[in-house]
């Protein structure tokens, strides 16, 4: 006999994952943000595969809805992560300096 419902256990794990994730991301130094985003994108891609399996293998309507929602949110996370990573990498590119124009009429 279980004393705690599996739903409550899953909810506790979910809340703890949010708490730990928040503190891990906010304590990263700025120099490590781009590699962290790349790893996060890879993890989110794995989450998409897991969410698709969860959505496909469940029987209930609520479970399928939650699985489809998980797939959609993870896909948005991957897409947004790649956009943010691209913008961050563009900040490190050297900008081309224009040659000074020669004075005319001198």
N, C-alpha and C positions, 0 to 999 in steps of 0.2 A: 504494500500500500504506500502510495506517495503522499507526502505531506504538503508538497508544493506543486501546484499545477505546472505542466510544461509551458503553458502560455506565459505564466508569470516568470519562469526561469528565462525564457527567450526574451521577454521584455527587459529584464534586469541586464542580460548580456548586451542587448541593444543600447540601453542607456549608458552602460559602462564603456562600450565601444565609442559612442559619441564623445563622452568625457575625455577618454584617453586620446582619441584622434584630434580633438580640439587642442589639447595641451601639447601634443607632439608637433602639430603644424605651426602653432604660434611661437614655439621656442626655437625654430630652425633659423640659423643665420641667413641673411640675404644671399650670400654666395652659394648656398646649397639649394635655393628654391628651384632652379631649373632642373637639376637632377632629381629632386624630389617630385616635381611635376611629371617627369618622364616615368618614374617608378609608379606614381599614382595612376597614370594612364594605363600602364600595364596591369595593375591590380584591378582597375575598373573593367578592363576587357575580360579578365577572368571572372569578375562578378557578373558580367553580362551572360557568360556561358552558364554559370551556376543558376542565375535567375531564369534563363530559358529552360534549363533542366527542371527547376522547381515548378515552373508554370506548366510544363508539359506532363509531369508525373503526378500532379495533384488531382484529386477527385472533386473537391468542393468548388463552388462558384466563387466564394470569397478568396480562397487560396489561389485560384487561377487569376483573379483580378489583381491580387497583391503581387503575383509573379510577373504579370504583364507590366504593372506599375514599376516594379524593380528593374525590369529590362529597360523601360523608357527612361527612368532616372539615371541609370548607369550609362546609357547611351548619351544622354545630355552631358553627363560628367566627363565622358571621354572626349566628346567633341569640344566642349569648353576648355578642357585641359590642353588639348592640342593648340587651340587658339591662343591661350595664355602663354604656353611655352614658346610658340612662334614669336609672339610680341616681345617676350623677354629676351629671346635670342637676337632679335633685331636691334635691341638697345645696345648690344655689344659690338655691332658691326661698325667699322670705321666709316665715317662720312667723307664723301669726296669733296675736296675743297676746289672751288672754282678759281681759275687763273684770273689775276687782276687784268682788267681791260686796259689796253694802251690808250694814252691820252691822244685825242685827235686834234689836229690844228695847232700843234705845238712845234 
